[in-house]
Structure formats: C-alpha cells, structure tokens
Amino acid sequence: MGKMPVIEIGLVLYPGAQQAAVLGLTDLFRVANRMALSRLQQSEPPLRVTHWQQATSDATPVRIFDSGSNAPSVLSALILPPTLNEPVGADEISSLTAWLRERHTDGVALGSVCAGAFPLAATGLMAGRKMTTHWTHAELLQQRYPDVHVDADQLIIDDGDVMTAGGLMAWTDLGLKLVDRLLGPTIMIETARMLLVDPPGREQRYYSVFSPRLTHGDAAVLKVQHWLQATQAKEVALPTLAAQAGLEERTLLRRFQKATGMTTTEYCQRLRVGRARELLQFGNASIDCVAWEVGYSDPSAFRKVFTRIVGLSPSEYRRRFSASAHGTHG
C-alpha cells in the first residue's frame, strides 16, 4: 500500500500581499510539522507549504516556493494574506480569482486574512455567505460586494470550505485553526504554546468544529456539500439533494457516505449545529428561536441533536461561550 499524500497549504502572493504574514504562516506550519513529527513518530512532515504567484496579471499562478520533499501531496487549502496597501480591485486580479474558483471546485478550502477578503470576495463564491475582514475595511468590502454578509465583529469565521480572519495579525488565528482542522487540537495547542500565542477561541480546546471532508474527489457530492454550506442546510430533503447532485437518490446516499464518512442526515445535523453554536455564542436569541433559525421546527429535537454532537446543552453552551460574557474577541 502506497504512502498517504501529505497535505499541501498554499499561500497566495497576490499584488501587495504582506510578506511578514506569508513568512509567519510558513514558520507556523513548520512548527506544527515539528510538533506532529515528534508526537506522531512519522518520517514525513504531514504539512507541505507552497507559495503561489502570477508572473503577469493574466497568467495562471505557479509555485515559487515549496517547503516539501518529493512526496505526493494534495492541495487542501489556499490562503490570501493581508496587504498593507489599499485593498486590491477585482479588475486587477481577474485571472487569479478564476483560478481560485477552479481550485475551490476541486475541493480546496479557501482562507483570507484582513484585506485578503477582497480577492476572496471577488471570486463570487461568498455571495449570500458571511465573512469578516479588518473593521476599517468592512464598509468598503460591503460596498464593493453587496451580496456578501460582512461581519467585522467576529475575529474569525470558519464556514467549512471558506475561512476568513479579521485583524492584520489574525494570520496566527487562521493558521492555528487550520492546524487544528488538519492535525488535531493537541498539535494546534502545542504549536500555539511554542509560538507563545493564544489558541483561536477557547472552545477549540474542548470541541472540534465540524470540518467537512472536501478532498474526496467526487464532484457530484462536492456540489451538494457546497450547496448545503451556502444555504446553511435549511433544505435537506433527499430529492432536493439528489437534484443538486444530478444523481438518483440511492446513488447519492451511497456516494455521499463513501465520500464524507457520514450520512446526509448526520452531515446536515452537524452543519446546523455549527451554525447554532455561532448564534448562541454571538447572539441573544432564545434557544427556540435559534432552533427555528437553523432549520428545526421542534426545539426539543434540536436540543437532543445539539447535546449529542457538542456534549453540552444549548443553554450550557451559551453560558460557557457567550461572547457577551467574555468580550467579542476574548
């Protein structure tokens, strides 16, 4: 049996991208590799970091730096770092955004930090979805991309296949979130401790955020996953999902479980609970209202599902993690 491919994380050097963040993230993932090697006792570092840049504005980005060996790798995430310049305009990066859309269709997760939100929004993938950026850029981002829900109150928004961070230095939070997702919370906390930075969000130490499997290579299933993410799994009827995939219902069920490791029902429950956690943490709506907002007409059924997945009831979760109790960026 051949060796498992290593996980590749690409950093995108678009015009004006902040070099300090690019190099900082490269070092952060290097430290995570060191922690993983000592703990997992494997010979090959699990993460490979690459830098991507366009030779000209209309060229396809190419790798200009590769931290890895010759081991096969799967590109799992692309990160758009901050810029100290004015936020980049969509017309300056049209070929870059087309390339990002293609990679996203292939199952690559996309991330942005601070003004890196602008090239991410320019892809059109954030229409109807929530993202964050630096608070000084929030109004401009909303003006340029009115179909995006800009929420600059949050330091980081993890939306599964897209992850956005707000502050200029929030690349540490985004980097650690990715380490948590790809290598687990133990490696993430050891990396944070080595770098002397706080782990992103106290709840990360105790509960893993649902991280959909997006690198399985089944395009029909991936289409359903992205649709569920964008619609917050409000409509989960099997005929609707099968129509999105262009498959027979039984074929979708079989392929979905094979690709994601869970049934469509369990997958949708986890997406809904992830949204509910966000509403409980950052909002003041009643538990019944939260249940309705995430797609449950029966609040008691919502409470049972939430408690089974999270390990706390919705009210216990709110008491422990409410932003109003700890400060929005606490």
FENMOKA-V262173 format. One line per field, one symbol per residue. ss: DSSP state (h for helix, s for strand, l for the rest). psi: psi as a letter, one per 20 degrees, with the letter a starting at -180 (. if undefined). burial: b if it has 9 or more other ideal C-beta (glycine too) atoms within 8 Angstrom, else e. A space follows every 10 residues. Layout:
BEGIN
ss->???
psi->???
burial->???
END
This chain:
BEGIN
ss->lllllsssss ssllllslhh hhhhhhhhhh hhhhhhhhhh llllllssss ssslllllll lsssssllll llssssssss llsllllllh hhlhhhhhhh hhhhhlllss ssshhhhhhh hlllllllls sllllllhhh hhhhllllss lllllsssll lsssslllll hhhhhhhhhh hhhlhhhhhh hhhhhlllll lhhhhlllll llllllllhh hhhhhhhhhh hllllllhhh hhhhhlllhh hhhhhhhhhh lllhhhhhhh hhhhhhhhhh hhllllhhhh hhhlllllhh hhhhhhhhhh lllhhhhhhh hlhhhhllll
psi->prqpqrpppp pomrpjpohh gghghggghg ghggggghgi lqhpphqppq ppqpgrhjqp qqpiqoirbj qqqpohqppo rrqiaqpqqh hikhhghggg gghghijpqq qqpciihghg hihiijpjrp rraphiiggg ghghmijqop nihphpooke ippqqfrhjj hgggghgggg ghirhghghh ggghilqpqo ohihhhppqp nqojkijohg ghggghgggh jkkhojpghg ghhhhkrqgh gggghggggi jrrhggghgh gghgghgghh hirjqrgggg gghjjpiohh hggggghggh iqrghggghh jphhhiphk.
burial->eeeeebbbbb bbbbeebbee bbebbbebbb bbbebbbebe eeeebbbbbb bbbbeeeebe bbeeeebbee bebbbbbbbb bbbeeebbeb eebbbbbebb bebbeebbbb bbbbbbbbbb bbbebbeebb bbbbeebbee bbebbeebeb bbebbbbebb bbbbbbeeeb bbbbbbbbbb ebbebebbbb bbeebeeebb ebbbeeeebb ebebebebeb bbbbbbbbbe ebbeebebeb bbebbebebe bbbebbbebb eeebeebbbb bbbbbbbebb bbeeeebeeb bbbbbbeebe ebbebbbebb eeebeebbee bbbeeeeeee
END
